[in-house]
Amino acid sequence: MSDVSVEKVKCLIIGSGPAGYTAAIYAARANLSPLLFTGIEPGGQLTITNEVENFPGYPNGVIGPEMMEDLRKQAERFGTDVRFEVIAKVDFSGPVHKAWTESGQEIQADTVIISTGASAKWLGIESEQRLMNKGVSACAVCDGFFFRGQEVAIVGGGDTAAEEATYLAKMCTKVHLLVRRDELRASKIMQERVLKTVNLEVHWNTEAQEILGSDGVEGVKVLNNKTGETSVLPVTGFFVAIGHKPNTEIFEGWLDMDENKYLKTVPGRSFTNIEGVFASGDAQDHIYRQAVTAAGSGCMAALDAERYLAEKGII
Ligand code: NDP
């Protein structure tokens, strides 16, 4: 790689969800001239959401991709250099951090803000993709409200599924929890909560085979993997809660992660184990995972980066 392609910046932001763009707004307004790489999915997970009703400041709701466009424009307004490219590799061994784009461009940065997010895991059946945002969702907190007074199904057996199933039960007439084994992986307390919710029916040893409907969900065909019997549940909403995967592969070996590969940060701060590298959003948060919490942590990361640069005498 020739030196000609090396670019030096004070603040490199990786990722373009609410965390990345909020970090960019703050960093740009602090005169850090941030350079932001959007990654494969510009705008992040919100671009696969339909309407966002729980982001403060939008009394009439906002379409997910529109909100992300607004955030991008706001970041650009103050001088963020937004590039629709992917960072493929990093090297955090020296005082100046290095990153390379997929096309081989080297970036050197005094600070790096990571906001690469997480991706929901999906079942991988054809009807799931086809009916995405038309009754199929991976976020009950985001989309459950659209199914109030209706009957829905949710797949999964972990804490997320248990939490989202009980959340949905508060607004839906009936919730079917589809569990592929004969037990839940969720914590005892969550299991108890699930089992004592009257309008929540657990279907053990049950797999979703096909989501029915063409322009909306009209039912789900399920298979009992013990008896081989199939049946159709009359639901109009279908939720998948089988876990998330943080987009942190390129940081392996450099940054401390938990057992599920979420980046570890100092509690209450955005510091990672490497000086000058900060983490925000879902890449480091498996608990809240909301646009507004991601945005808040992006702001924290930018403020931490700014203070770090000031302490080092760089700005
Ligand atoms: P988990 O990995 O804990 O659970 C995933 C669940 O989905 C498992 O029950 C798994 O089944 C099931 N599953 C996976 N793939 C499929 C598939 N293809 N078809 C059907 N079912 C499938 O993920 P969670 O998101 O639930 O939790 C992630 C982490 O976050 C955990 O550590 C959890 O404790 C934590 N968390 C904590 C909360 C809290 O404390 N309030 C709230 C939410 C999450 P199987 O069991 O058979 O493998």
Residues whose N, C-alpha, C, O or C-beta is under 5 A from the ligand:
A	BS01	NDP	L123 G156 G157 G158 D159 T160 A161 E163 R180 R181 R185 A241 I242 G243 H244 H286
